[in-house]
Amino acid sequence: MSCFPEDNLMGNKWMFHALENDSPDVATVYADDACRIHLTFDNNGGFSGFSGWNNYRGKFTNTADAELSMQRPSATKRAGDRKCKIGEQLFGIFPQVVKYTAVGDSLKLFTNNGQTLVYYCETEK
């Protein structure tokens, strides 16, 4: 899979990289590459992915002005490795997303409380 040449939210497999915070008192949380946390948006208003041990899916809406709203996803209920805990924490952050940027191979989801979810497009190796 390769990233679309145009800046596009849909159709790419976005691999989670980090959870950044506007506050200097809160450390950035980076993904463990072994967890393979990812997110995909489709053209029918759905998103899905893998949290590190559970599959998930939900609904989203977006506008031409890069506004984005996501519902809390439903997920499978498998037990998992603690190193992938951030993947499950994303479920509570998704409903706080208000806008996004998709530039090149980078996707950033911005929340209403100063958090930024950073993803990179998975490309063929």
Rosetta blueprint (number, residue, H / E / L):
1 M L
2 S L
3 C L
4 F L
5 P L
6 E L
7 D L
8 N L
9 L L
10 M L
11 G L
12 N L
13 K E
14 W E
15 M E
16 F E
17 H E
18 A E
19 L E
20 E E
21 N E
22 D L
23 S L
24 P L
25 D L
26 V L
27 A L
28 T L
29 V E
30 Y E
31 A L
32 D L
33 D H
34 A H
35 C H
36 R L
37 I L
38 H E
39 L E
40 T E
41 F E
42 D L
43 N L
44 N L
45 G L
46 G E
47 F E
48 S E
49 G E
50 F E
51 S L
52 G L
53 W L
54 N L
55 N E
56 Y E
57 R E
58 G E
59 K E
60 F E
61 T E
62 N E
63 T L
64 A L
65 D L
66 A L
67 E E
68 L E
69 S E
70 M E
71 Q L
72 R L
73 P L
74 S E
75 A E
76 T L
77 K L
78 R L
79 A L
80 G L
81 D L
82 R H
83 K H
84 C H
85 K H
86 I H
87 G H
88 E H
89 Q H
90 L H
91 F H
92 G H
93 I H
94 F H
95 P H
96 Q H
97 V E
98 V E
99 K E
100 Y E
101 T E
102 A E
103 V E
104 G L
105 D L
106 S E
107 L E
108 K E
109 L E
110 F E
111 T E
112 N L
113 N L
114 G L
115 Q E
116 T E
117 L E
118 V E
119 Y E
120 Y E
121 C E
122 E L
123 T L
124 E L
125 K L
